[in-house]
Amino acid sequence: MRFAISSIMSTLYNTMKKDYTELVSFFLRLSLAVPFLYAAISSFLQPAAWVGFFPSWITTIIPGSMLLVLFSVYEIILSVWLMAGKYVYYAALMSSLTLLAIIVFNTGALDIIFRDVGLLLAAVALAVLHYQK
């Protein structure tokens, strides 16, 4: 009797654990996709508010307006990729690298980008969650 109850509890725990993993993955993916999508849409609607976040050295190579459009399209693709739930580890890795670059190149605006630190940690958590040995 004890063995049967223990077996049932173990099965329930493993089932719940799997379901929670998928649920946690969904919320982490959503928490990353929404800000990327918002930034992309907002940059199309108000480009002057966003173009200043690019480092000046890169805007001398590629015009800021063109770079903004390219980066916004990239963010939309990344958002869709995250929400699709396919190859999540790689989407999380790309999100991490993107957020890290945003933080590094905008440390002077830390009062604005401090939120990106939390998003970076969420992206890292998502990558860890989906890492396959």
C-alpha positions as CSV (number, residue, x, y, z in Angstrom):
1,M,0.0,0.0,0.0
2,R,2.8,2.4,0.9
3,F,4.6,1.6,-2.3
4,A,1.5,2.3,-4.4
5,I,0.9,5.7,-2.7
6,S,4.6,6.6,-3.1
7,S,4.5,5.6,-6.7
8,I,1.4,7.6,-7.4
9,M,2.8,10.7,-5.6
10,S,6.0,10.4,-7.5
11,T,4.1,10.2,-10.8
12,L,2.0,13.2,-9.9
13,Y,5.1,15.2,-8.8
14,N,6.9,14.4,-12.1
15,T,3.8,15.3,-14.1
16,M,3.3,18.6,-12.2
17,K,7.0,19.4,-12.5
18,K,6.8,18.9,-16.3
19,D,3.7,21.1,-16.6
20,Y,5.3,23.8,-14.4
21,T,8.4,23.7,-16.6
22,E,6.4,24.3,-19.7
23,L,4.4,27.0,-17.9
24,V,7.5,28.8,-16.6
25,S,9.0,28.6,-20.1
26,F,5.9,30.2,-21.5
27,F,6.0,33.1,-19.1
28,L,9.7,33.7,-19.5
29,R,9.3,33.6,-23.3
30,L,6.3,36.0,-23.0
31,S,8.2,38.3,-20.7
32,L,11.0,38.6,-23.3
33,A,8.8,38.7,-26.4
34,V,6.5,41.5,-25.3
35,P,9.3,44.1,-24.6
36,F,11.1,43.3,-27.9
37,L,7.8,43.6,-29.8
38,Y,6.8,46.8,-28.0
39,A,10.2,48.4,-28.7
40,A,10.0,47.4,-32.4
41,I,6.6,48.8,-32.9
42,S,7.3,51.9,-31.0
43,S,10.5,52.5,-33.0
44,F,8.4,52.5,-36.2
45,L,5.9,54.9,-34.7
46,Q,8.5,57.2,-32.9
47,P,11.9,56.7,-34.5
48,A,13.4,59.8,-33.0
49,A,12.9,58.5,-29.5
50,W,14.8,55.3,-30.3
51,V,17.6,56.1,-32.7
52,G,19.6,57.7,-30.0
53,F,20.2,54.4,-28.2
54,F,22.6,53.2,-30.9
55,P,26.3,54.0,-30.3
56,S,27.5,56.9,-32.4
57,W,30.3,54.8,-33.9
58,I,27.8,52.4,-35.6
59,T,25.6,55.2,-36.9
60,T,28.6,56.6,-38.8
61,I,28.8,53.2,-40.6
62,I,25.1,52.6,-41.1
63,P,22.6,55.5,-41.1
64,G,20.6,55.5,-37.9
65,S,17.2,55.4,-39.6
66,M,18.2,52.3,-41.6
67,L,19.8,50.6,-38.6
68,L,16.6,51.3,-36.6
69,V,14.5,49.6,-39.2
70,L,16.8,46.6,-39.4
71,F,17.0,46.2,-35.6
72,S,13.2,46.6,-35.3
73,V,12.6,43.8,-37.9
74,Y,15.2,41.7,-35.9
75,E,13.2,42.3,-32.7
76,I,9.9,41.3,-34.3
77,I,11.5,38.1,-35.7
78,L,13.0,37.4,-32.2
79,S,9.6,38.0,-30.6
80,V,7.8,35.6,-32.9
81,W,10.6,33.1,-32.5
82,L,10.3,33.2,-28.7
83,M,6.5,32.8,-28.8
84,A,6.7,30.0,-31.3
85,G,8.5,27.9,-28.7
86,K,10.8,26.3,-31.2
87,Y,14.6,26.0,-30.6
88,V,14.0,28.0,-27.4
89,Y,17.5,27.7,-26.2
90,Y,18.8,29.5,-29.3
91,A,16.1,32.2,-29.1
92,A,17.0,32.7,-25.4
93,L,20.7,32.9,-26.3
94,M,20.0,35.5,-29.0
95,S,17.8,37.4,-26.5
96,S,20.6,37.3,-23.9
97,L,23.2,38.6,-26.4
98,T,20.9,41.4,-27.6
99,L,20.1,42.5,-24.1
100,L,23.7,42.4,-23.1
101,A,24.7,44.6,-26.0
102,I,21.9,47.0,-25.2
103,I,23.1,47.3,-21.6
104,V,26.8,47.5,-22.5
105,F,26.4,50.2,-25.2
106,N,23.9,52.3,-23.1
107,T,25.5,52.3,-19.6
108,G,25.2,56.1,-19.6
109,A,21.4,55.7,-19.7
110,L,21.3,53.3,-16.8
111,D,18.3,55.1,-15.4
112,I,16.4,54.0,-18.5
113,I,17.8,50.6,-19.3
114,F,18.0,49.2,-15.8
115,R,15.0,47.1,-16.6
116,D,17.0,45.4,-19.3
117,V,19.1,43.8,-16.6
118,G,16.1,41.9,-15.3
119,L,15.2,41.0,-18.9
120,L,18.7,39.7,-19.4
121,L,18.5,37.5,-16.4
122,A,15.1,36.2,-17.6
123,A,16.7,35.4,-20.9
124,V,19.6,33.6,-19.2
125,A,17.1,31.6,-17.0
126,L,15.2,30.6,-20.2
127,A,18.4,29.4,-21.8
128,V,19.3,27.4,-18.7
129,L,15.8,25.9,-18.6
130,H,16.1,24.7,-22.2
131,Y,19.7,23.7,-22.3
132,Q,20.2,20.2,-23.6
133,K,23.3,18.3,-22.6
